[in-house]
């Protein structure tokens, strides 16, 4: 471990955002799962959440992740509606990326609040039950011929709006964890 590498780990960890996360509902393609984790790492998501696809297993990572799985932990949940309620119970607003009568443009939301972005399966999207349980439904306006974006692209679009707002609000300058927890994680990252 070079001193430069250690400083980088410290800098990255100090910018983690425990109050920003995603919940993937049955995202099943390894390249999408991997790309989402990579975007999570880039904006400072500390822990992501996922409901495994019907086969019960979370997708494997592939080269698309850029090894982001080493830096972003993933918590598995049995089903999306209960995961939504659990995250709401922890103080997160859950924003379902879902087209419905109550959908709003994703840029209208305040991402400086504790926020979880709920992403749907490639084929079916977010389930109606999970979308109903969410605090808001958000969409990225589509002006082309194709109806939807790839799920990892939609994820990145929204997470980088969250990053923009959080940078402007100074949230990346705040200590994400108490000092003892920070030191423990830094040690785990440095000496896995
Ligand atoms: N047939 C699916 C449907 O009707 O929802 C399409 C799913 S889309 C390929 C996969 C996921 O990407 C969606 O569930 C959502 O999470 C995200 N997504 C794609 N395009 C989006 C958009 N324009 N706005 C918000 N989320 C979008």
Boltz pocket constraint, residues with backbone or C-beta under 6 A from the ligand:
constraints:
  - pocket:
      binder: B
      contacts: [[A, 97], [A, 98], [A, 118], [A, 119], [A, 120], [A, 121], [A, 122], [A, 123], [A, 124], [A, 125], [A, 126], [A, 138], [A, 139], [A, 140], [A, 141], [A, 142], [A, 147], [A, 148], [A, 149], [A, 150], [A, 151], [A, 152], [A, 154], [A, 155]]
      max_distance: 6.0
